[in-house]
Amino acid sequence: MLQIVFNEISAAELSALDTLEQLELLDEFKVREEDLEKLPDGRFGRIERDGRVLYRFRAKDHRFYFEVKDRAVVVHRVLHKGTFSDFLFRSKMPLAEDEALAGSKHFWKLIDEGRNARRL
């Protein structure tokens, strides 16, 4: 397993949830290198744009968006699935969630905010 590091934005998003939900999500959020190489099931996804690689992990109704740097999982955002499900519904895009997000400037702005946030 890799070390997991939250920045101040992703930590705040997680801490906004009730304690039991936080514990359940963190219990599910386990990342191994082999998971990222094979993306074994629908829980993991890979999003690429302009040579940048970001991973997605689904846990219950939430999505963890993260990068892997120096054997650490750096979590940029923790978002409720409705954040982008509603966007996809309104735009009627015939794409999978990860494909649609890869092309969304709004999504990458959220990620950049997380990427530039201080790590905790």
N, C-alpha and C positions, 0 to 999 in steps of 0.2 A: 504494500500500500504506500501511497505517496503522502507527504505531509500536506495538510490543507491549511491555507492562509486566507483569511477574510480581510478585505479592505474595510475602511470605515463605512462606506455606503452599503456594501453587502451585509456587513454586521448589523447595521441599523435596520435594514430591510428584514433580516431574520429576527432581530429583537422586537420588532413590531408585532410579531405573532405571539400567541399565548405560549406559555412555557411548555406545556405538553406537546403542542404542535411542533415547536422548535426541536424538542428531544426526538420526536418521531422522525422528522426530516433529517436531522443529523445522524440518526441511527441508520437511515437508508443510504446516506451520501458517503459511499465508499468508492474510491477510485484506485484502480490498479493499472499499471502500464499496459498489461495485456488487454484490458477493457478498451483502452484508447486505440490500440492497434487494430482490434477486430470489430469494435462497436457491436457487441454480441446480441443486444436486444434493443427494443424501442426506448429503453431508458436513456441510452447514450446517443448523441448526435454530434456531427462535425459540421461546422459552419466556416466557410472560407470566403475571403474577399480581399483582393489586392495583395495576395500572398500572406495574409494574416489568417491564422488558424485559431478558432475558438471552439470549445466543446460545450455541449449542453447535456445536463443530467436531469431527467424527470423524476421527481419524488412527489407522490400524491398529486396535488394540484399546483405544485410549484416547479419552477425551472431554475437550476443553478447554471450560470454561464461563467466559464472559467478558461484559463490558459494554463499550460504546464511550462514552468520555468525552473531550471536548476533543481529538478526532482521535487518540485513543490507545485501543488495545485493552487493557483491564485484565483480566488472567486471574485469576479467583478460585479456580478449582480445576482440577486435572488428575487425572482419575479413570479407572481401568480400567473397561472396559465391564461387567465382571462385578459391579461395585459395585451397579449398578441392574438389570442383567439378572436377577440372582438375586431381587431384590426384586419385579420384575414377574412372574417365574415363580411365586414363592410366593404372591403376592396374586391371581394369575390375572386380572389386569386386561385387559379386551379393548381396550386403548388403545395408541396408538403411544407410543414411549418418551418423546418430548417432552411429550405430553399428560399422561402419568402423572406425570412429574416435576413439571410445573406444579402439580399438586394435592398433592404430597407435602410435608408439613411438615418431614420429615427432610432432604429435598433442600435446601429453602430455608434450613434451619439451617446446612448445610454451606456454602452460598453466602454467607450472612451472616458466617460465621467468616472466609471468604476476603476478603469485602468490607471487613471491619474490620481485617484484617491490614495490617501495614506493607508498603508497596511497596518493591521493591528496584530 
